[in-house]
Amino acid sequence: LANGIFEPIWNRNFVDHVQLTVAETVGVERRGGYYEQIGAFRDMVENHMLQLLSIVAMEPPVVFEAEPVRDEKLKVLKALRRIPPEQVGEFTLRGQYTSGTVNGEPVSSYRGEEKVAPDSWTETFVVMRIQIDNWRWAGTPFYLRHGKRLPKRATEIAIQFKRAPQMFFPGEERLEPNVLAMRIQPDEGISLRFGAKVPGPTMQLQEVDMNFMYNSSFGPLAVEQADAYERLLLDAMLGDRTLFTRADEVEQAWAWAEDIMEGWSQRPNNVQFYPAGTWGPAWADAFIERDGRQWRRLH
């Protein structure tokens, strides 16, 4: 809202797709009993990631206050296209980590975690393709990816723009499209990827990033910022409800999620395995590549 340069291109006419990734290197961390009953979808996707999606996709509120912001987020949640139970295999993919190596340390499989059934089919990894049926985003897919025991810890929102309608330069078709990436954690910041000419006499193009990092721009002020829960507690004491989810948002998110969970319950064993320390099952790449797209490489 504070940077009007982006609003005119923040829509289906210019955005090819959006990727939301919440990657964790940790496992269930002694929460096996809880996680067995919940799984990755209900633990992270249905709530936290849908909130991120609604913030990215919402219309500007009439004023930046709690109720108008929540009203606009609710409109997005109401516009989420329902995924019928019989189609969950087409629009979602589940995985579960096996033993492997994360950050140079060997780790056990999910089934080897404390209080986890040795034959468990609970998912620790989810990817989804979501459509928002409204005027701004119709036809623009939102890809959600979340998993535990992945190679990197990162939460990122990446807006990938459409390619130019005509390419003039040799090798331009090999360049990645422009991407605006917002890193929420760690190393909070924003980067814009675009093509630039490599210095020299020949016409050779290469992707480059223009980066903004909170730590480098604000120094000690960025380091001293409260963590997520401290910020929420402070907002609660101040009476600011902007970052808190309203009851009707919760109800709408669960209404959308019910069909997915129903479809999974009909095929509970349709969970693919992936070694800890990798980016999920091999089919996770095929899931997005069938649409002619690729997951972003997170560093």
Secondary structure, 3 states (H helix, E strand, C coil): CCCCCCHHHCCCCCEEEEEEEEECCCCCCCCHHHHHHHHHHHHHHHHHHHHHHHHHHCCCCCCCCHHHHHHHHHHHHHHECCCCHHHHHHHEEEEEEECEEECCEEECCHHHCCCCCCCCCCCCEEEEEECECCCCCCCCCEEEEEECCCCCCEEEEEEEECCCCCCCCCCHHHCCCCEEEEEEECCCEEEEEEEEECCCCCCCEEEEEEEEEHHHHHCHHHHCCCCHHHHHHHHHHHCCCCCCCCHHHHHHHHHHHHHHHHHHHHCCCCCEEEECCCCCCHHHHHHHHCCCCCCCCCC
